[in-house]
């Protein structure tokens, strides 16, 4: 019957979804934030330094309110 495929579907779904879900929480434990930010490209390093200079925390979501008025 059609329902015999459900256990296999659950196993495949867990096998594909679990690593991404686990990395989200592992990054929080190790890095202190949920997202990993790589500094391999020059542009990423520039953005990291800009965020650090503007807010003091490169992982904080930055909006227009974080840019000082002149």
Phi, psi and omega in degrees: 000172185293330184284351178290344180275347184300314178301318178294320179296320178294320179295316179293318179297318178293320179295329179273327184269331184296319180298319178294319178294319181293319179298323178304317182277328177294320177297325178294320180290318186275312187263343182087006176216167185274347185239140177271138180239118181270150179241036182282324181267151181299318181299320179295322178293320178297315180295323178298313180294322178297314180295323178295320181290320185283317187242344183084354179221110184290348182260359177284141178291124183256133175237189180296336181290344180275349179270124183291145177282148179255000000 
